[in-house]
Amino acid sequence: MTQHEKILEILSDGNWKCTNLMYASYIADPRTRLVELKKKGYELEWRWCQTHSHRKSKEWHLVQKKSLGIALPPNHEIQRQVKLFSPQPVYD
């Protein structure tokens, strides 16, 4: 199992997980692996650790498994494009 797969398994339940758990799973540098996962399209969020009293490490949360890599314009832009490209009625 790769380090990316280990991290995804740890985060798979959708709960916040402290990076200490990743270090305990023998992931050498979870920060680097998390950035690599984000570049691959996984949507991750972090916050300061609320599990431990030191609150110096980060907790991570998997928001979305993997995006399709397609950036959609805002909804109002889509509506404008639909109006521009909609066929006009033809009146005889």
N, C-alpha and C positions, 0 to 999 in steps of 0.2 A: 504494500500500500504506500502510495506517495505521500509526501507531507501535505500536499494540497488536499488529497483525499481524506487524510486524517483530520485536517481543519474542517472540511465540509461535513464530515461525520460528527464532529464535536458540535458544530453549529446547526445541525440538521433539525433539531427539535424546535427551533425558533426562539429559544430563550437566550438571554444575555450570558456570555461566557467570558470569564477573566482569562487574560493571556497566560496567567500562572498555570491554568489547566493545559494549555498548549505546550508550555515548557515541560510540564510533568509527563506529557506524551512524547517526549524526546524530539520535539520539533525545534531545530537549532535556532532559527530566527523567525518567529511567527510574524513579526512586523513585515519582513520582506515577502513572506509567502502570502500574507493578506493583501498586500499591494499588488502582487502578481495575480491573485484571484480577481481583484477589482479590474485589472487590465484585461482579463479574460471575459469580463462581462457580468460577474457576480456583483450584486448590489449589497454592500455591507455598510453598517453603521457602527459607530463606536461612542462610548461615553466613559467617563472616569469610573473606575471600579467602585461599585456599591456593595460588593460581596465581602470585601476584606476591610479591616479597619485602617490600613495604610492609605488606601485610595490614591496610590501613585501609579498603578498600572491601569490599563484600559480593558474594558469589556467590549466584546464584539457581538454583533447580532446579524444574522443572515436575513435580509429583507426580501430578496428575490433570487431565485436559483440561478438563472442566467438569462440575460436579455438577448434579444435577437440581433442586437447591434444596429438597429434601425432607429435613428432619432426622428421622432415625429414632431412636426411643428405644433405650436399651441392650437387649441381648438378653434379659436376665432380665425386663425390663418387658414385652417382646413375649410371652414365655412366660406371664407372669401374665395378660395380657389375653386370650390364647388360651384359658386355663383358665376365665376369667370368662365368655367368650362362646361356649364350646363347648356344643353341645346336650347335654343330659343324657339318658342312656338312659331309655326309658320301659319299666317293667315292668308287665305285666298280672297 
